[in-house]
């Protein structure tokens, strides 16, 4: 059972208010003040550590008002990065209508400036996590009487969390100030690369954390190893990444002691009933109906992102793009994707067709992962009935015809895993920061870059094989479409066909990388990775301008957009630059092009 705690701690750097926690391992709801005396023992340090985990979701509330941690709207600091990773990456439209949340429009069209408040909200929420991790380390270093193994575990978790928070900042803003538990002057410049410090945090965590934890939501040795490999990969340190991923794949296990493995059912990764299984390496724990009468712990950052005018009430944002949907087209004969020209065989859509007008869904072959990722008209939307198309879309002309699906709760367990405490829903579906399929594909990338094409292919085929080998997990049609809660028949909801790549298929590094990049898109679609992958691969400008040219023929929201090389990183928030100013001028410097 998931539980919550609220902590108000008087501590390091003055009075620090800790709210909004959503960890599986926490105690029952409690409210209070921890003074310095209370903090300076194992229990106090543990309370600070819980607060550092609490910042992972970037969420807060104030007497029922939904907020991001540190201020701003919840979605501005969502840990899923649905705005910064998927909308910026061409996998999703903003959705809703053109006039709603207009600050997202400039993010979607690569025309932002440093005054956009979304970036300040994200910056504040993530740096709050850094501050909390630093508080753990500072107090721990000053506290006596804690056993060395306990101390190593606490410090390892705190440094893992700090590494995660700085990884988020680095991939979004590039040059950010490094502040740790020894920092005394907080006017710190952003003139140095912080990758080495992130590496050191994950190395320390890998070397000091145990293989398992007593509570599943906590980071363990193998989560740290996986994140260290990802850190290497983002720096193009392929040999180092290859070595650590090999160890993770062969020996890694979850904090609960399960050997890492792909779940047989792909969609179980996105159902709260099956969370924290063998594929979950590190996830932000979400909980619904926690007794607080808020959704601050229930995926509040995604509260806008449900189909409009539907059983979910609000609000029609975060609609998958046609370009993403087309990537799931497969060859009728081979079951393989169209790596070079997937938009030449587009998936049929219902643009401009009213819900009371006839429409037949696409009948050509598709990767089954499509219908666990995207809601399409005429296809079962979990157990809520067929997606009706137009009636569930606020403005097709700007957002397209599709709906998100991975974070949508099911009707049969909505009483337990949805939360209706706010004006839009919450849910208990964990946010996957790292899952085993992601690690396998990152390992494939490292192997390909190192010239090990056979091993790269084997890793890609493990991911493709999971969906190919388990047709029982493909979406089925309803037994009775008029009563979707009656269950699913033995008939597939669409024409699904997917196969592994044949042995020897990867004949060059370039070809292997093309397939790996494509596989990451279809496996991890709508999970917040796409933009950051494109940037680190050095292909963002080409791919995103091609996306704009294609998608702009379908929807109006991205027409006229142009991605330039400086758009690889978001601007340092102007508010933060202003706050960093001393008599000598701003301590923080703006990214190029802003």
Secondary structure, DSSP 4 states (H G I P E B T S, - for coil): ------EEEEETTEEEEE-----TT--S----EE-HHHHSSHHHHHHHHHHHHHGGG-EEEETTEEEETTSS-GGGG-TT-IIIIIITTTSEEEES-TTTTTHHHHHHTT---TT-HHHHHHHHHHHHHHHHHHHHHHHHHH--S--HHHHHHHHHHHHHHHHHHHHHHHHHHSS-----TT---------S--HHHHHHHHHHHHHHS-S--SSTTS--HHHHHHHHHHHHHHTT-HHHHHHHHHHHHHH-B-TTSPBP---SSGGGGG-GGG-SSTTEEEEE---S--SSSS-TTS-GGGTT-S-TTSTT-S--EEEEPHHHHHTTBB-TTT--B-TTTGGGGPPP--TT--TTS------S-B-TTHHHHEE-BTSB-TTS-BB-SGGG-S-HHHH-S-EE-TTPPPSTTHHHHEE-SSSS-EE---EEEEEHHHHHHHHHHHHHHTT-HHHHHHHHHHHHHHHHS-GGGS-EEES-TT-GGG-EEEEESS-B---PPPTT---SHHHHHHHHHHHHHHHSTTSS-HHHHHHHHT-HHHHHHHHHHHHTTT-STTTT----GGGGSPPPPHHHHHHTEETTEESS-PPTT-
